[in-house]
Structure formats: structure tokens, C-alpha cells
Amino acid sequence: MQAIRKIIKVENNQLQIDLPENLFSGLVEVIILPFKSKEEKKEVIQKKELANDLNDFQKLLLSGPIMSDEELKFFNDKKTHFNRWK
């Protein structure tokens, strides 16, 4: 499969693509994506990585141990007891 990749300036909501002769015959598929500079692409990647890191951290927290109501009451009672020593 042959492909052409070009960065083209859009003027008046139009663009013109000049194709080399004899490269294609028949139908072609045109996909238009907004151009992003290397810096913009890097920023997008960093945001995705941060989101993945947050998801991993959230998964870690959610997979941690869970206190029962009885354990929480015991913990709070001990905390109250120790706080009275101040």
C-alpha cells in the first residue's frame, strides 16, 4: 500500500492536494486530522501518562485492605484513648 502524508495549510475551509501522476487510480480514502507540533504531541502523551498513573494509583488504593465497622470503631477508640494522654 502506498500512502502520501502532507501537512497542508487550510485556507477558506478548503485544501488542495496534488497527487503524483500514475500513483493512484480509482478511489482513494482521505483522512483529515488536525496537525500537532512535536511539543503538542509530547504534551498530549504526558497527559495520557499522568491519567494512567492516576488510574494505577486509584486501583492501588481501591485494592487495599478495608476495615470493617468493628475494626474502625476499635481504631477510633484507641485513637481517642491515646489523644487523652496529651
ZAZAMI-806973 format. One line per field, with one value per residue: residue number from 0; residue in three letters; z, y, x of N, C-alpha, C in turn. Coordinates in steps of 0.001 Angstrom, whole numbers, plus 500000, padded with zeros to 6 digits. Example, Ala and Ser with C-alpha at 12.3 -4.5 7.8 and 13.67 -1.06 7.14 Angstrom:
<marzas>
i = [0  1]
aa = [ALA  SER]
n_w = [507800  507080]
n_v = [494310  497750]
n_u = [513190  512850]
ca_w = [507800  507140]
ca_v = [495500  498940]
ca_u = [512300  513670]
c_w = [507800  507870]
c_v = [496700  500030]
c_u = [513200  512900]
</marzas>
This chain:
<marzas>
i = [0  1  2  3  4  5  6  7  8  9  10  11  12  13  14  15  16  17  18  19  20  21  22  23  24  25  26  27  28  29  30  31  32  33  34  35  36  37  38  39  40  41  42  43  44  45  46  47  48  49  50  51  52  53  54  55  56  57  58  59  60  61  62  63  64  65  66  67  68  69  70  71  72  73  74  75  76  77  78  79  80  81  82  83  84  85]
aa = [MET  GLN  ALA  ILE  ARG  LYS  ILE  ILE  LYS  VAL  GLU  ASN  ASN  GLN  LEU  GLN  ILE  ASP  LEU  PRO  GLU  ASN  LEU  PHE  SER  GLY  LEU  VAL  GLU  VAL  ILE  ILE  LEU  PRO  PHE  LYS  SER  LYS  GLU  GLU  LYS  LYS  GLU  VAL  ILE  GLN  LYS  LYS  GLU  LEU  ALA  ASN  ASP  LEU  ASN  ASP  PHE  GLN  LYS  LEU  LEU  LEU  SER  GLY  PRO  ILE  MET  SER  ASP  GLU  GLU  LEU  LYS  PHE  PHE  ASN  ASP  LYS  LYS  THR  HIS  PHE  ASN  ARG  TRP  LYS]
n_w = [500000  499165  500449  501049  502895  504030  505224  505163  504593  505555  503829  503779  504581  502846  501094  498974  497274  495527  493545  492672  489258  487992  490409  491909  491023  490432  493308  496379  499865  502075  504933  507357  509735  512551  512629  514799  516542  517455  520130  521037  520668  522472  524841  524901  525139  527646  529273  528943  530075  532715  533403  533232  535276  537479  537360  537905  540514  541769  541438  543030  545561  545802  545841  548264  551787  553584  556265  558662  560172  562859  563258  562596  564622  566850  566217  566298  568973  570271  569268  570393  573059  573189  572491  574732  576411  575933]
n_v = [498821  502162  505404  508855  511469  514632  517945  520420  523722  525019  526970  529241  527244  525184  522799  521815  519043  517852  515142  512762  511768  508731  507416  506683  505020  505175  504945  506731  506947  509558  510978  513366  515044  517183  519055  518539  519935  518721  519388  519755  517160  515800  516914  515954  513215  513199  513992  511797  509798  510722  510484  507704  507015  508064  506467  503975  504476  504946  502421  500952  502035  501303  498573  498018  497025  496765  498224  496759  497766  497249  497065  499684  501120  500131  501126  503920  504186  503536  505596  507836  507252  507401  510072  511376  511329  513483]
n_u = [500851  500585  501138  500483  501705  501079  501525  499295  498210  495131  492880  490275  488476  489138  491171  493880  495067  497697  498330  500842  501338  499992  500152  497923  494955  491547  489501  490229  490984  490485  491758  491436  493228  493758  496762  499467  502124  505429  505833  503208  502234  503863  502945  500306  500820  502089  499957  498257  499847  499959  497266  497047  498827  497435  495168  496351  497223  494784  493646  495399  494831  492145  492379  493390  493427  490321  488626  486490  483367  483545  486339  487048  485756  487177  489752  489249  488490  490918  492508  491262  491737  494583  494893  494036  496188  497775]
ca_w = [500000  499111  501142  500991  504106  503811  506108  504226  505215  505159  503539  503492  504801  501704  500888  497672  497321  494202  493586  491570  488198  487979  491740  492283  490024  491068  494539  497480  501149  502607  506359  507724  511168  512863  512803  516108  516548  518351  521512  521363  520779  523725  525922  524900  525680  529081  529927  528957  531054  534037  533634  533513  536613  538443  537355  538617  541929  542239  541527  544198  546758  545863  546092  549619  552783  554001  557676  558990  561118  564181  563283  562602  565971  567696  565884  566810  570439  570642  568926  571426  574292  573100  572438  576111  577089  575593]
ca_v = [500000  503416  506478  510188  512257  516022  518959  521404  524838  525152  528358  529372  525917  524325  522420  521219  518014  517469  513772  512401  511016  507263  506838  506068  505010  504800  505613  506860  507331  510755  511167  514681  515188  518447  518894  518895  520007  517739  519816  519456  515707  515419  517323  515002  511950  513386  513999  510419  509059  511158  509850  506285  506933  508267  505259  502943  504829  504704  500968  500520  502396  500519  497168  497907  496405  497536  497987  496528  498766  496889  497464  501149  501557  499801  502089  505247  504129  503610  506941  508711  506917  507971  511552  511866  511359  514741]
ca_u = [500000  501301  500432  501087  501439  501463  500958  498761  497512  493731  492504  488840  487896  489415  492563  494125  496098  498181  498838  501740  500671  500110  500327  496656  493886  490296  489106  491186  490393  491127  491548  491959  493468  494435  498201  500017  503584  506051  505601  501817  502117  504514  502042  499192  501348  502311  498642  497770  500643  499510  495964  497310  499419  496353  494346  497092  497200  493421  493477  496154  494069  490915  492684  493938  492545  489146  488281  485086  482857  484079  487748  487098  485398  488320  490794  488858  488561  492341  492965  490726  492449  495934  494813  493821  497482  498468]
c_w = [500000  499792  500961  502276  503869  504893  505209  504989  504655  504971  503127  503575  503604  501708  499531  497801  495885  494319  492427  490525  488350  489360  492151  491055  490734  492325  495539  498733  501685  504073  506733  509240  511424  513122  514193  515994  517501  519808  521937  521526  522094  524905  526030  525510  527182  529841  530015  529995  532471  534378  533948  534897  537675  538508  538111  540121  542517  542397  542752  545473  546904  546145  547499  550581  553185  555446  557806  559956  562516  564305  563327  563992  566937  567487  566479  568343  570909  570371  569990  572736  574290  573090  573833  576854  576878  576730]
c_v = [501235  504480  507775  510890  513660  516887  520119  522483  524918  526633  528384  528025  524990  523943  521756  520240  517649  516091  513533  511578  509524  506655  506079  506019  504553  505601  505680  507227  508502  510884  512490  514768  516552  518181  519328  518896  518944  518093  519507  517952  515231  515754  516367  513679  512055  513378  512582  509594  509426  510517  508374  506111  507106  507036  504132  503204  504577  503204  500415  500815  501534  499044  496944  497279  497352  497182  497706  497626  498520  497313  498983  501695  501300  500820  503462  505286  504258  505007  507934  508501  507543  509500  512145  511985  512706  515721]
c_u = [500892  500462  501197  500712  501967  500833  500568  498011  496095  493432  491049  488123  488071  490889  492681  495276  496459  498828  499803  500979  500955  500338  499070  495749  492630  490040  490256  490407  491185  490747  492187  492035  494086  495913  498606  501532  504130  505797  504175  501598  502710  503611  500864  499629  501543  500991  498080  498523  500223  498171  496142  497898  498348  495468  495034  497067  495813  493164  494199  495369  492815  491171  493236  492946  491423  488837  486792  484648  483423  485549  487899  486755  486554  489448  490473  488892  490012  492899  492510  491487  493853  495915  494588  495144  498205  498463]
</marzas>
